[in-house]
Amino acid sequence: MAVDHPYARELGDFLRARRGRLRPQDVGLEPGPRRKVAGLRREEVALLAGLSTDYYQRMEQGREVRPSDEVLDAIASALDLGDEERRHLFTLARAARRPAAVRTRRTPERVPDSTRRLLHVMNTPAVVLGRHLDVLAWNTLAEALLGDPDTLPPGRRNMLMALFEDPGTRARCPDWETTALQYIGMLRAAVATDPTHPRATTIIGELSIRSADFRRLWARHEVRETVHGTKLFRHPQVGELTLDWDVYPLPGNPGPVLLVHTAEPGSSDDERLRLLASLHATRESRKAQAERPGLPEVVRRQGLGPRSR
């Protein structure tokens, strides 16, 4: 296997990051004097996994090595990997066994018309995300909560890019680092299946150049297959509200997903979400009326003109 095999490089980076986060005492080893590394040494991981140091080192370097599932299990245990991290390790290692020249079949991400209709009848914020967190479609409540994606060029309509580059998005997310790690973990999962995808390369490359925060968090190699959670928003019109969010897969493998935010019925968060919806609808109605030429001023003021949408 060539050193420049994309999956082998990603595998080596992941192993080094996980080795660096462990201390000897975390795995029952004596720290010893004069340690030059913050985490475990390669020979310590090899010892814990029952491997030779040279073999493990070749894995980290992306050199000619085809680890068996038994070896991967031993390494996962030595590095104290969680379930998601273990699955990520196996995904990378199994992909690294394939020749680098094998082409990955890529198809454009599309949102079915039926899904767009579903978005517009939902009375809660919802967006369709591509595998690299691109915003492919959204409803008016998502626009009210998250901002209008139409104000951005198509290539910048990305949840991760917005979080690191848009001050407004960051201001709405008080616990932005937790959210960033969730998004990064989701992107890592996509990269594991196709590390040379042009869209992934573009997002990671641009954010690495522009954001020191992204470089710091990306280097942690967090892996998360998060499908639900809770998120705090700080909205300039309605204040703070805490919403549950869930991800639902759409047809395709891998395909887009539907991200939906909801509030507990009858809660103060639900009341604020309803208020936000009302304010946004009023603002959009006024905007549409103002853009209609020839409509009498008195009619515009009283909201008696033709209804938009």
Secondary structure as UniProt FT lines:
FT   TURN            3..4
FT   HELIX           6..20
FT   HELIX           24..27
FT   HELIX           42..49
FT   HELIX           53..61
FT   HELIX           69..78
FT   TURN            79..80
FT   HELIX           83..96
FT   TURN            100..101
FT   HELIX           113..121
FT   STRAND          126..129
FT   TURN            131..132
FT   STRAND          134..138
FT   HELIX           140..146
FT   HELIX           149..151
FT   HELIX           154..156
FT   HELIX           159..165
FT   HELIX           167..171
FT   TURN            174..175
FT   HELIX           176..193
FT   TURN            195..196
FT   HELIX           198..210
FT   HELIX           212..218
FT   TURN            219..220
FT   STRAND          228..235
FT   TURN            236..238
FT   STRAND          239..249
FT   TURN            253..254
FT   STRAND          257..262
FT   TURN            265..266
FT   HELIX           268..290
FT   TURN            293..294
FT   HELIX           297..302
//
